Amino acid sequence: MLIYKIFRADEWAQLQAAGATQGAPIDLADGFIHFSTAATVEKTAALYFAGIEGLVLVAVEGDGLDALKWEPSRGGDLFPHLFRDLTMADVVWSRPLPIVDGVHEFGELA
């Protein structure tokens, strides 16, 4: 099952350059890397990234990913949290997350 992380352009560039990341400032503060599912990623974008240009959507295969825990969060939904660095080797694909008509355009999530 693919899980998704939204990165700001500079965070994505840092991951690509370093090969690993502990995540965004919120991830560092919480002690784990926040991910979303296909069912929750659009709401995550609307709540935490509204109007922000230059975002990158990153897909990671969650099945078999060590140090991944599913924990309740927003509205009791289970969210995947990674309790280790995210590496470029974990990334299945990435793509820009453009704003179209005022909202981020996700397209197919597969």
Secondary structure, 3 states (H helix, E strand, C coil): CEEEEEECHHHHHHHHHHCEECCCHHHHHHCCEECECCCCHHHHHHHHCCCCCCEEEEEEECCCCCCEEEEECHHHCEEEEECCCEEHHHEEEEEEECEECCEECCCCCC
